[in-house]
Amino acid sequence: MPNGTYPLARRTARRFRGWGGVAGMAVACGLTASLTLLPLTHDGSDAAAVPGTAGPGPGVATGVQVKADTCEKPEASLTPSTADGPSIAAIKQRGKLVVGVDQSSYRWGYRNPETRSLEGFDIDLARAIAKDILGSEDAVIFRAIPTNQRIAALDSGKVDLVVRTMTINCKRIQQVAFSTAYFQAGQQVLAPKLAQDITGYDASLNGKRVCTAEGSTAYEALEEKSFGAVFKDEGDGTKDDKDLLTVPNQLDCLARLQLGQVDAVVTDNALAAGQAAQDPAVELKGRPFTTEFYGVAAKLGNDDLVRRVNQVLVGYRQGPWQQAYRTWLEKDLPGITGPPAPLYR
């Protein structure tokens, strides 16, 4: 985007002592859980690449045998189908697909301040699903939901789908129904460049204040192994929770980092790379310490909708995925050769 697009953000950022042009915008939108989708600033970057994609290549399906009492391949999903079921019928009757998206992730889901249109990698995918089901990519209603409300939004019927950098894992497949994987990422540490004593997800986090989003896989990773990091708020999950170390939206962590309220952030490197590009004072530390797959989430039991999304992804992997990657992600996450190959059960 051209310089001068966000003069207010730059004026606000000067108050944060050199933290970069994203600071004011991060505070403005990261600390807000409204349904307004706000823009973020962007600069070029030298960001670390996401781990290489798995499988034989785009569109090449692999079948796996998944036992009911194990979870060896949580990213394995239902086989594709174009058949209409009750979920698809309800969407067609309504005439709109309702999709939960992020409100604050530049390059994944944000509103372009010049065109006022929603843009990003996840937005492109959501529009492709709407076009397949309803015949128009504009037949979609976007609802911004915080990280910790993604599953609740599906359970309550507030949204039909969540397309919001949502990691597929063993715990979540008991709560929602996922499509096949459409992106591969990994957890990594984001910290100020000046913090040379923080080297990654290791013992250098001992005693450090680390921020994560509530309900995120980053928080679960720290629960399993924190290396002595301080990552839980007093009264976490209660009315007394101050939302300082565990926050509703991942971007809130960047705001906390810029304000000096935390020492580091743990999050998906696909998101963190964009944030490092926006703010030259922060960088990714160490290497990714997990391999994670993003999926489109639906309410448990809405199998016809999941199968339809998987059918859309079959074609999406053959060209549209690559175009979306080049448009939105390649600059900050170079070197990705294609989407993960689908796994079916």
C-alpha positions in Angstrom: 0.0 0.0 0.0 1.3 3.5 -0.7 2.9 5.6 2.0 0.5 8.0 3.5 -2.4 5.6 3.6 -2.5 5.6 7.4 -1.4 9.1 8.6 -3.4 8.7 11.9 -1.6 5.4 12.6 1.8 7.0 12.1 1.0 10.0 14.3 -0.2 7.6 17.0 2.8 5.4 16.6 5.2 8.2 17.4 4.0 8.1 21.0 5.3 4.5 21.3 8.9 5.5 21.0 9.9 3.9 17.7 7.8 0.8 17.7 6.8 1.3 14.0 3.7 2.4 12.1 1.5 -0.4 13.2 1.5 0.6 16.9 -1.4 3.0 16.8 -3.5 0.8 14.6 -2.7 -2.3 16.8 -4.0 -0.5 19.9 -7.0 0.8 18.0 -8.2 -2.5 16.5 -6.4 -5.1 18.6 -8.0 -4.1 21.8 -11.4 -3.9 20.3 -13.7 -6.9 19.8 -16.3 -5.2 17.7 -17.7 -6.3 14.4 -15.9 -3.6 12.5 -13.1 -4.8 10.3 -10.2 -2.4 10.6 -7.1 -2.0 8.3 -3.5 -2.5 9.3 -0.4 -0.9 7.9 2.2 -2.9 6.0 5.9 -2.7 5.0 8.1 -5.1 3.1 9.8 -7.7 5.3 12.5 -10.2 5.7 10.2 -12.6 7.5 10.9 -16.3 8.2 9.1 -18.7 6.0 6.5 -21.1 7.2 7.4 -24.7 7.1 7.2 -26.5 3.8 3.8 -27.9 2.8 3.2 -31.6 3.3 2.0 -34.2 0.8 2.5 -35.0 -2.8 1.2 -31.7 -4.1 -1.9 -29.5 -4.7 -5.1 -31.4 -5.3 -3.5 -34.9 -4.8 -5.7 -36.6 -2.2 -4.5 -39.1 0.3 -6.8 -41.5 2.1 -6.0 -42.5 5.7 -7.6 -45.0 8.1 -8.7 -43.1 11.2 -9.6 -45.0 14.3 -12.4 -43.6 16.4 -10.4 -43.9 19.6 -7.2 -42.4 18.3 -6.2 -39.1 16.8 -3.2 -39.7 14.6 -4.3 -37.5 11.7 -6.8 -34.8 12.9 -6.6 -33.0 9.5 -8.3 -36.0 7.8 -11.8 -34.9 6.7 -14.9 -36.1 5.0 -14.7 -37.0 1.3 -15.9 -34.2 -1.1 -19.4 -34.1 -2.4 -21.7 -31.6 -4.3 -24.9 -33.2 -2.8 -27.2 -30.8 -1.0 -28.1 -31.6 2.6 -30.0 -29.7 5.3 -27.1 -27.3 6.0 -26.7 -26.4 2.3 -30.5 -26.1 1.9 -30.7 -23.6 4.8 -27.9 -21.5 3.3 -29.6 -21.5 -0.1 -33.0 -20.5 1.5 -31.3 -17.6 3.3 -29.5 -16.6 0.1 -26.3 -15.8 2.1 -23.4 -17.7 3.5 -22.4 -16.4 6.9 -18.7 -16.7 7.6 -16.7 -15.8 10.8 -13.5 -14.1 10.0 -10.7 -12.2 11.7 -11.1 -8.5 12.2 -7.4 -7.5 12.5 -5.0 -9.8 10.5 -3.4 -7.9 7.6 -3.1 -10.2 4.5 -5.5 -12.7 6.0 -8.7 -10.7 6.6 -9.0 -6.9 6.7 -10.8 -4.0 5.1 -8.9 -2.1 2.4 -9.3 1.6 3.5 -9.2 2.8 -0.1 -11.8 0.5 -1.6 -13.7 -0.3 1.7 -13.8 -3.9 0.5 -12.7 -6.9 2.6 -9.5 -8.5 1.4 -7.1 -11.2 2.4 -6.2 -14.9 1.9 -9.1 -16.2 4.1 -11.5 -13.7 2.5 -10.7 -15.0 -1.0 -11.4 -18.6 0.2 -14.7 -17.6 1.9 -15.9 -15.9 -1.3 -15.0 -19.0 -3.4 -17.1 -21.2 -1.1 -20.0 -18.7 -1.4 -19.7 -18.6 -5.2 -19.9 -22.4 -5.3 -22.9 -22.8 -3.1 -24.9 -19.6 -4.1 -23.5 -18.7 -7.5 -21.9 -15.4 -6.4 -18.8 -14.5 -4.4 -20.7 -11.6 -3.0 -23.4 -13.8 -1.5 -21.6 -13.8 1.8 -22.0 -12.0 5.2 -18.7 -11.6 7.1 -18.9 -11.5 10.9 -15.8 -10.6 12.8 -15.2 -12.9 15.8 -12.4 -13.0 18.4 -10.1 -16.0 18.6 -11.8 -17.3 21.8 -15.3 -17.1 20.3 -14.8 -19.1 17.1 -16.3 -22.4 18.4 -19.1 -20.6 20.3 -20.1 -18.7 17.1 -20.5 -22.1 15.3 -22.3 -23.7 18.2 -24.8 -20.9 18.5 -25.5 -20.7 14.7 -24.1 -17.2 14.5 -22.0 -18.3 11.6 -22.2 -21.2 9.1 -18.4 -21.4 8.8 -15.3 -20.0 10.3 -12.4 -19.2 7.9 -10.0 -17.6 10.4 -6.5 -19.2 10.4 -8.0 -21.9 12.7 -5.7 -24.8 13.5 -7.0 -28.3 13.2 -6.1 -30.4 16.2 -7.3 -33.4 18.2 -9.1 -31.4 20.8 -11.0 -29.2 18.3 -12.2 -32.0 16.1 -14.3 -33.1 19.1 -15.9 -29.6 19.1 -16.2 -28.6 15.4 -16.1 -30.3 12.0 -13.1 -29.3 9.9 -12.6 -29.3 6.2 -9.3 -30.6 4.7 -6.3 -28.4 5.4 -5.9 -25.4 3.3 -2.7 -24.0 4.8 0.3 -25.2 6.9 1.8 -23.0 9.7 3.7 -23.4 12.9 4.0 -21.8 16.3 6.9 -19.4 16.8 8.0 -16.6 19.2 7.7 -13.0 18.3 9.7 -10.5 20.3 11.5 -7.1 20.0 14.7 -7.2 18.0 16.5 -5.5 20.9 15.6 -8.4 23.1 18.7 -10.4 22.3 18.2 -12.6 25.4 15.1 -14.1 23.9 16.2 -16.7 21.3 13.0 -18.7 20.7 10.7 -21.3 22.3 13.3 -22.4 24.8 14.8 -21.7 28.2 15.3 -18.0 27.2 11.6 -17.5 28.0 12.2 -18.3 31.7 10.7 -15.5 33.8 9.5 -13.6 30.7 5.9 -12.3 30.3 4.5 -14.1 27.3 1.2 -13.2 25.6 -1.1 -15.6 23.7 -4.7 -15.5 22.5 -7.3 -17.3 24.6 -8.3 -20.6 23.1 -5.3 -20.7 20.8 -2.9 -23.5 20.2 -0.1 -21.2 21.4 -1.7 -21.1 24.8 -2.0 -24.9 24.9 1.6 -25.3 23.9 2.7 -23.1 26.9 0.4 -25.0 29.2 2.3 -28.2 28.1 5.7 -26.7 28.3 6.3 -23.1 29.4 10.1 -23.0 30.0 9.3 -21.0 33.1 7.5 -18.2 31.2 4.7 -16.2 32.9 1.7 -16.7 30.6 -1.4 -16.8 32.7 -3.3 -13.9 34.1 -4.5 -13.9 37.7 -8.2 -14.9 37.5 -7.7 -16.3 34.0 -11.1 -17.1 32.5 -13.0 -15.3 35.3 -14.6 -11.9 35.7 -11.4 -10.8 37.3 -9.3 -11.7 34.2 -7.3 -8.6 33.2 -6.7 -9.9 29.7 -3.0 -8.9 29.8 -1.2 -12.1 29.1 -4.2 -14.1 27.7 -6.2 -11.9 25.3 -9.3 -12.3 23.1 -7.6 -11.5 19.8 -4.1 -12.4 18.8 -3.4 -8.8 17.6 -3.9 -7.7 21.2 -0.6 -9.4 22.0 1.2 -7.2 19.5 -0.2 -4.1 21.1 0.9 -5.4 24.6 4.3 -6.1 23.2 4.6 -2.6 21.7 3.5 -1.0 24.9 6.1 -3.0 26.9 3.4 -4.8 28.9 4.8 -8.2 27.8 8.2 -9.5 26.7 7.2 -11.8 23.9 4.3 -13.3 22.0 3.7 -16.9 20.9 1.5 -17.3 17.9 1.2 -18.9 14.4 4.2 -17.7 12.4 1.9 -17.2 9.4 0.3 -14.3 11.4 3.5 -13.3 13.2 5.5 -12.8 9.9 3.0 -10.2 8.8 3.2 -8.4 12.1 7.0 -8.4 11.9 6.7 -6.9 8.4 4.4 -4.2 9.7 6.6 -3.3 12.7 10.4 -3.2 12.0 11.1 -3.3 15.8 10.0 -6.9 16.2 11.1 -10.1 14.7 10.5 -13.9 14.8 12.8 -15.7 17.1 14.2 -19.2 16.7 12.3 -21.6 14.5 8.7 -22.9 14.4 8.2 -25.6 17.0 5.0 -27.1 15.8 3.5 -28.1 12.4 -0.1 -27.0 12.2 -2.8 -27.0 9.5 -5.6 -24.5 9.1 -9.0 -25.7 8.2 -12.4 -24.3 7.5 -14.6 -25.1 10.5 -18.3 -25.9 10.6 -20.7 -27.0 13.4 -20.4 -30.6 14.3 -23.0 -32.6 12.4 -23.1 -30.3 9.4 -21.5 -33.0 7.3 -23.0 -31.9 4.0 -21.5 -28.5 4.4 -18.1 -29.9 5.2 -18.2 -32.2 2.2 -19.2 -29.2 0.0 -16.3 -27.1 1.3 -14.0 -30.0 0.6 -15.3 -30.2 -3.0 -14.6 -26.4 -3.4 -11.1 -27.0 -2.1 -10.4 -29.7 -4.7 -10.7 -27.1 -7.4 -9.2 -24.3 -5.3 -5.9 -26.1 -4.9 -5.5 -26.3 -8.7 -4.9 -22.6 -9.3 -6.9 -20.1 -7.1 -4.9 -21.1 -4.0 -1.6 -20.2 -5.8 -3.0 -16.9 -7.0 -4.2 -16.0 -3.5 -0.8 -16.9 -2.1 1.0 -14.7 -4.6 -1.4 -11.8 -3.9 -1.4 -11.9 -0.1 1.3 -14.0 1.4 4.3 -14.6 -0.8 6.1 -11.4 0.1 6.1 -12.2 3.9 6.0 -16.0 3.7 8.2 -16.9 0.7 9.1 -20.3 -0.6 5.7 -22.1 -0.1 5.3 -24.4 -3.2 1.6 -25.1 -2.7 -1.2 -26.0 -0.3 -1.2 -29.1 1.8 -2.5 -32.2 0.1 -5.9 -33.2 1.4 -6.4 -36.2 3.6 -9.7 -38.1 3.7 -11.2 -40.6 6.0 
